[in-house]
């Protein structure tokens, strides 16, 4: 019987936990330090790859993603060494996607040719805004001019370039966002990630919000209008939404992120990295130690992994639904039935279809535009007993 993970593919996520500055909205595992011994980090990454290779032998690797933090602070030789180590373990797919996240600053931009020569074939750039006032408010250390200059260099080095923007920012109106989005789309190569600003506990923005000092955020209704406008405008520019926050020209979707959303297997190495790995017929959820120093020491002692939890069938079904329903294509009801051992509840399908939340396209069940705007509620309906 075909192992379920093969429906989604196999990827490798490498977490680089360091940044030049901590953005006030960011709740990722990122840290600002004065000194980094990159040789020690490369040695640790290679050690972790060797450890997990024993659990997942003889596989074809579809993607590698260097995330962070700010992976563009890695030396190109460091990135190349990790890619080479992975290739010594697994066969690479002929069309393997190797992505590196980059800050659009002048220091990182000078390294793009080195990353390309080391094996990277896709860059994802964290623009976040296209005006300098909002960049400062978001704690970004680049200007719009610096970002655009770095973007031009990236386009010269790579055929595939994506960048991120955040909307529903302080003081932003619907018309402001529409104009900014059209400017971004005029620049875009083949992919955009467009995220609504969320205020997370434990961040600087979260603390300010709790004290009533984060003012002029758009209302929920305005943010919903921004989301709706985003879908319409991107579709007009031939970058339709293939996932709730991601837009691409047909064929240019992020293969690595599709492994997550199509519920494949992926190995996560680096501080705080998560993974899903099927071994001997059981899918495990893995998690690495979060603190960089503690992770490095643990790897030196044999393993940076903190948890490896065997997932129940119910866990797998819930995760497949939560990930698959984020995609425009939706989830495959045949695969659901194979995982669950029974068909999906037809009464729930009929009810949600009747009120316009979902649609059926052959064997695929997907959220409609209305349903994607309230996806958590749709999922609660499906996952309720």
TAJOKA-V496479 format. One record per helix or strand of 2 or more residues. SS is the DSSP state (H for helix, E for strand). FROM is the first residue (numbers start at 1). LEN is the number of residues. If there is no record, write none. Layout:
# TAJOKA-V496479
[[SS,FROM,LEN] [SS,FROM,LEN]]
This chain:
# TAJOKA-V496479
[[H,4,4] [E,10,7] [H,38,16] [E,60,9] [H,71,3] [H,76,14] [E,91,12] [H,106,4] [H,112,7] [E,122,7] [H,132,6] [H,144,14] [E,160,8] [H,174,14] [E,191,6] [H,204,7] [H,220,17] [E,241,3] [E,246,3] [H,255,7] [E,265,5] [E,274,6] [E,282,7] [H,292,9] [E,305,6] [H,313,12] [E,331,2] [H,333,8] [H,346,9] [E,358,4] [E,364,4] [H,369,5] [H,375,9]]
